[in-house]
């Protein structure tokens, strides 16, 4: 049985973003139920041992909000988090690792490109190799993450390259390389049920389409509604493409004929009008079969 818990749905900065006075951020400050953590999910094949897909800066609060990630009753020190699997090296994906420094063992899986970014930043040395081994993964090569002690997890994870860009903090020194942005096909070995996690993607290319075609469930990049959204709203100078993200308006028709079952947008920027449940954009997305997952939502496949 494949279990998924949505830990966060927002893009960098969350909702509200600390320095933003846009309509969505103002609404979230006055209505706490509209506040969102940054994008991450947890997945398990047994509901006892969990793997995080990315480690959001909000991870401490996400764990506090999620009972299945709490220490086992009667244990002084324990965590059901068996590993963290990184899809990229952006601040939004790796900063939460620093909240896991209190001595519980887990495995860290990432492409060599991302592992090199961590190695170049000595603050991540708080995660001691004896407790947190860093394990290289490669696009096109499936792997089974293991539990503490090396026991098989029952999950099969196939990384694949997605169009994207280098992490923001190195893009001036380093051109985009393979491994900067990965998607994952995550499968329960016992049942064969699977889903796709692709929370950063700059385009739906012929190389990406086969991983999405016919998928039972997909979490897909929902950063912006329109490519020029930040510019139009006066919130920034970059397009979605410049940031490595396809807009919802472009993604929905591109994915429509791929036979995807349940479709969730994830990694949604505070500027995106779909965050307003009453907006025309939200109604358009829902009419196209897309959903905005609630934080704390549990899904079983």
Phi, psi and omega in degrees: 000128181262120181246136181231136172238129177277116182268328181199154185234348188272160173279188183306134182097341179066194178222118359282150172283139191303329185245021187246134177247027179291170184302315181294320180292320177298317180296322181291326179293326181269346180229091184306333181294346179264000180284143186227141171275169182279154197297130174190155172226164171239143183224146182210150174260351183226000181064012175244327181240128190237147175241130178271135171262103186076153183239092184295153172302340180269013192301319181303314180290324178299317178296316179300328182279352192237098185305326182292347178261005180279158175302149179295139179304133178090352179264133177289316177226120181195149172216134175280001178280109183269340182188164175233133181241120186262131177268344178196179182253016180295155178308321182296338184260337189245340188299327180296342176304327182292342176276359181248032189264006189273019168100007174271134182285143170199164180256145181244120183247130179197159174295153179306325179301317181284321177300326179291326176295319178295319181296330181280352180244103190295343179299332180285356175290352173295342175269096187292134183304329180294332180259328184232080177294142178259118189245125182284136174238157184228145178299135178084359181241110181286154178214157175251108176297148184249158176278171177303128184097355176092005178293138179299144183272339186088003178254147170239129183236123179249108176283147173218151182285134174242147175300133181192216180205171176293155177304145186307321187282356177233001188293338178281341180254344188217127177289161178302136178229158174303134182105347177295326181222121178239149163252168180225135164261118186247123189235141170276116184298329184285321186254339184083357179290144184212166172212170182241134175246117180215078188270359173218125183198128183269344181194151173267097186260165175302334179285330182274326187308317183300331180284335181266333186299125177074008181297141179291324181209140179224132165260120187233153181307118178238031189307304185237152173281315178237151183298325182261023187303311183296322180292314182298322182276355181075023183261349182183176183250000185257144170279168175299318179301320179298329180270358179087028183227132172281144179281158176301319181300328177275324185289320186300309177292327181294331184260353190299324186265013184268000176068034179284141179285264180272131186238120178244136167270139181222160180067058187261124183288152181299340180280345191287123183294343179293345177291343174270111184302338182264002186284152174301326180294320177297317179295322178294317178298315180295323177296333177274007177088013181261149182232152170256111185290144175280140176293136186093351179300135175249133181235136177239131178241000000 
